[in-house]
Every structure is written in structure tokens, then in C-alpha cells.
Amino acid sequence: MERKEIKKVAKKTLKRSYFRSILVIFIASIIISGTYTMNSSVNTTQQKSTSNTETTYNKNKSNYDVINETVKDASKKKSGKLNKKVEKLEKKSNGVLAPIVNNMTKNKTVLVGFINTYNLLVVKKSVSKGLISLVAAIISLLIFIFIRNIIIVGNNRFYLEDRKYKDTGIDKLLFPYKVRRTCHLASVLFVKFIYEFLWDLTIIGGIIKYYEYYMIPYVLAENPNIKRKEAFRLSKELMKGYKWYAFKLDISLIGWHILTVLTFGLSALFYSDAYFEHIKAELYMRLRKEKYDSLTDKKLLNDKLLDINKEKEAKYPMDKFSIPIKEKKKSKDKEYDTKYTITTYIMFFFTFAFIGWFWEVLLHLITEGVFVNRGTMFGPWLPIYGFGGLLILLVLKPFKNKPVLFFIMAMVLAGILEYSTAWYLETFKGMKWWDYSGYFLNLHGRICLEGLLVFGLGGSVVTYFVGPQLNELYLKIAPKIRIIICSILVFFFGVDAIYSSQHPNTGNGVTKTVEAK
């Protein structure tokens, strides 16, 4: 099995479905990591430097660094032996291979919240902070089990289908939910996570088991009905004799990781991340074909439609899948050029504003262990997200038929909105609600290239996919009820806006004073 051939096929597939592949890995990364990670550090549009409080979270540290430091802090008074184990683990996140090894261990960040809770409750005996940290940890765990892990399976399903089906949609990310196997998949992947964590404590064993379990998410993506023991056995048999091969394949991609650093994450965002996913999908299908006859449970890998010879100008026929799903027929309302009503635009605004608020509050709760009402207002909304979404939908209508130009214009529009808003707040309120100082290509700390890329891709997702789906959902509400809902929302938003204009929401974790020049 030639690595060059796998890479060649992966490049060909990526070239054919470039735009969709980039969108899928972008959305999956946002959901899985809570951000689109660029340049191997956790930099995000939402994780703004707005807090005056001391925090243990450092965006420039690897995931394992954060975990190791937290474990040390929590256990230094309890166990000297555990600290020696942790010191060994730290070696895995240093050196040239750090990007690869850190990717292997990134799942372990879900433990940070619980370790921090232990530290606060048992070591520091801080009940109030400990309880807040516990709530954040539980929320983080539920997201990890029922969303993050599940989306990984959906992501793999997209790339498996995209090999041969040219019209594969990004809705494949929701594949596990559509086949209604969420709890089963969550339990299998959570056990995988526990096993990997325990094996990681042995260092070498962790690397070996990482590759032994390598194909479990792909096996589940092919057949979500596969039981836990069968999934582990199939992955083990598929990878038998190929763990070292897969390791060398990863090593051969180190140049792309270096390029990611040199381009400040741009090469990963616009090419290599999606390229890696296509490589892994191709590797799975080739191993599956080569070892199929020798597999103990080969009948479980029953999706023959994934292994067709010729590419098809169509979608994968889900009506022929082992778990039949009746595909909805395309309707005019689902097309990205759908004409929206005034009530729909109003509901768009509040949906985007609420999601933005919830996202930033939750992110701050998980990373800082403190609940903070983010934004200038007091209600559960961040208007900059709402206005940004509406402006993209309304102003950029003429560019809808040109996705690349639309993306660029969305970046420009989002940049103008975010910069002008930051300037206004700093000039007339004397405070900063976000600050990108220190980010690559930032302008006065008010906008940065990374943030604009996220907004551009996010705006494209909203326009081409999310907007039509939300519109269909809104239309299920009776017209009179929609008007009542919109009226109530507008009323309370207006009251909040009037009050906040004179008494904006400020404080630790929300704002910091503008430095005198």
C-alpha cells in the first residue's frame, strides 16, 4: 500500500470537493474543539482577552500542558508518584512531533474541568468556586460525550462518502443523529476515550493503542449498529500490521504542520486539515478492502455502496443504507436564494444573538470556571452576532452565486462591523469588551485576520446552509404566533438597549479599561 498513492487520491478528492470539504472540517472543528484551532494554539474569535481576573488558562499552551499543570496543582499534596507520571506525559507535547502527538491526546482536555473541581473543593477548599467549576465540568462532559464525539463520526461519514459521491452534503455531520444511534455511539466512543487515557499513562502503550483504536470512529461511521466489543475488534484487526505504517504516514505529513506554523494557520484552514481527513478516509477504505476476507466480523462492514469503483455525480442513496433514512425532497425553501419574510429576519437576529451570547458565556464558564454575562447588554443576547448575521444575509445577496467572492465580502463586512463597534465602545464608553492585541495581523486590537476568517466562513455557512434550515423551522410556527414572539422579543430588547446605553454591562470577565495614550 503506497503512501504516495493514498495522498494522490486524497488530493484529487479534495480538489473536486474543495469548498464543501473546507466547510465541513471548519464546522466540525468549531463543534469539536470549541474553536477553530490555528497555529497549534487555542486562539478563537470568542476567547477574547477581556478579563482582569487571574486565570489558569493559557491559550499558548498545548492541551496536555494545561491538563498536566492542573493535575500537578491538584495532586501535589496528595501523591508524589502521580507527579512523576505527569512529568513523563509532558515530554509528549514537546519537540518536532508535538503537533502530531498533541492531536493524539487532545481528547483529554475534557478532564481539565473535573481535575480543577477537585483542586478547588479538596485542595483549596473553595466551595463556591468548586461548585461553579463542577457545573462547567458537567456541561463540558455532556458536550464531549453527546456532541463532540458524535460529530467526529459524522465528520468521518462525510469524507467516506465524498470519496465516490460528488454531491455529498455537509449535513452528513449530523448523520449519527439522523440514524438515531446517538446514545450507542456516545457510549462506545466514551469507553474508547477512557481506555486511551489509561493507556496514555504508560506513554508507549498510549501511542500503540492510539493506532490500534484508530479505525473505531470509521467503523462506526460505516455501521452505527456495531457493538462496542465488535468495533474494538474490527479496528484492532484492520490496524494489525499497519500501526507502524499509519505512524509513518502521520510523520510524512509533518511538513504540513510546519507550514501551518509558518502561515499562522492559514494553510491548515484552507487546505491541510481537510487534506488530512481525506487521507484517513482513504486509508480506512484501503485497509477495509485489503483485509475484508480475514476479518472476524466482516459482515458488520456491510456498506458496499462506499466501495464502488466509479465516482458518481449524485448523493449517497440513504434509502439503501442498512438503517434506512427517508431523504426529504428538495424544496424551494431549502435553497440558499430563499426569500425571507420580515418576521424571519427578526427571528434570525435573535437566534444569532442568543447563540453568540450562549457560546461566549459557556466558553468562559468552561475555561475560567466563572459564570459571566458577556456583552454590553443584560439580556441573553449579543447584538453584534445578530446584526452581523443579518448584514451578511441582506447586503451580500448579489454575491450568493459566487461563493469565493461571497466569503471575501463576508470577511470585509464583518471586519467593518466589528471594528466600528469596538471603536465606538472604546471611544464613548472608555472600555474594551474584546481585545485582539497580540493576534496575528490585528488592527488596533479591534479585529484580526483569524477572527475575520472565522466570520467569513461562518457567514457562508449561515447563508448557504443554516439560514434555509432555520427558515423552514420558523415557518412551522403559525404566522400570528410568530408576530407575537417577534413583538415580545423586540420590546424587551428595546428596553435593554435603552437601559444599557446609559448603564452598560461591565466588570471582571466582561470588560477592561482602555489604556490612556
Secondary structure, DSSP 8 states (H G I E B T S, - for coil): --HHHHHHHHHHHHHHTHHHHHHHHHHHHHHHHSS--BTTB---SSS-S---S--S--TTS-HHHHHHHHHHHHHTTT-HHHHHHHHHHHGGGSSTTHHHHHHHHGGGGGHHHHHHHHIIIIIS--HHHHHHHHHHHHHHHHHIIIIIHHHHHHHHHHHHHHTTBTT--GGGGGHHHHTT-HHHHHHHHHHHHHHHHHHHTTTHHHHHHHHHTTTHHHHHHH-TT--HHHHHHHHHHHHTTTHHHHHHHHHTTHHHHHHHHHTTTHHIIIIIHHHHHHHHHHHHHHHHHHHGGG-TTGGG---GGGG-SS-BSS---GGGSSS--------GGGSTT----HHHHHHHHHHHHHHHHHHHHHHHHHHHS-----SSSSSS--HHHHHHHHHHHHHTGGGTT-HHHHHHHHHHHHHHHHHHHHHHHHHHH-EES---TTSTTEETTTEEHHHHHHHHHHHHHIIIIIHHHHHHHHTTS-HHHHHHHHHHHHHHHHHHHHHHHHS---STTT-EE----
